């Protein structure tokens, strides 16, 4: 473990986890997340940003300085389906855009409790359909996300595969995949997780799921089916409470016939990739993810061939 990661763990445990444990004003939580992201997450040089227009609005397009290659990354942000926005993730998206030379689309999907599940799921499906309607083929799109957005990405993957549409690939950082809360790490890692307090999980789960059963595949992709699944990249920390959500998801996908690449950090916070530019483990993880994306998307033909 790097010295910077060790310091980050201490800071999150002492300064952020107690706030997450107590905070119940969702508007305040959203504002704090936006401010924290603006002050903490490292800006990426050589990136361009443009508000999405038309059916894809509200949302954000993120691109590197170079002319983007064919293909799009549809990235669904985390935040327990309650907080988070494209504005809190454009730095991470910028890193992926620059390293893959692909455009990243960050939808501003509806949040609970104002719009509980399955609102976010149907918004994600609409984004997928709109991208196809703009001329993209399924094999030109990589679906990704983190935390709740990682679960949403996997739920969307299951849905489009059921429609006979096969994306290029899917990736998820520390995904929340099981709202039945049956993962053993919710208890075994309750003390080691430096960010997420497990005692809030049932309350938040009930706020976001609406009228859906906890095992509904639209919010718990661990119970979804994945026919003809493309390659999937999953990462998680051994010390986070969602460890078994990700670990069991990898096992489920492999049983479905998918090729699954995993990255497991021994001791890192939930979605440590957000701290790229500060923590070397985050940089390394995004480098691996970018390589995975590039390997999955079609390469443009060489000039003269």
Buried (B, 14 or more C-beta within 10 A) or exposed (E): EEEBBEEBBEBBBEEBBEEBEEEEEBEEBBEBBBEEBEEBBBEBEEBEBEEBEEEBEBBBBBBBEEEBBBBBBBBBBBBBBBBBBBBBBBBBBBBBBBBBBBBBBBBBBBBBEEBBBBBBBBBBBBBBBBBBEEEBBBBBBBBBBBBBBBBBBBBBBBBBBBEEBBBBBBBBBBBBBBBEBBBEBBEEBBEBBBBBBBEBBEEBBBBBBBEBEBBBBBBBBBBBEBEEBBBBBBBBBBBBBBBBBBBBBBEBBBEBEBEBBBBBBEBBBBBBBBBBBBBBBBBBBBEBBBBBBBEBBEEEEEEEE
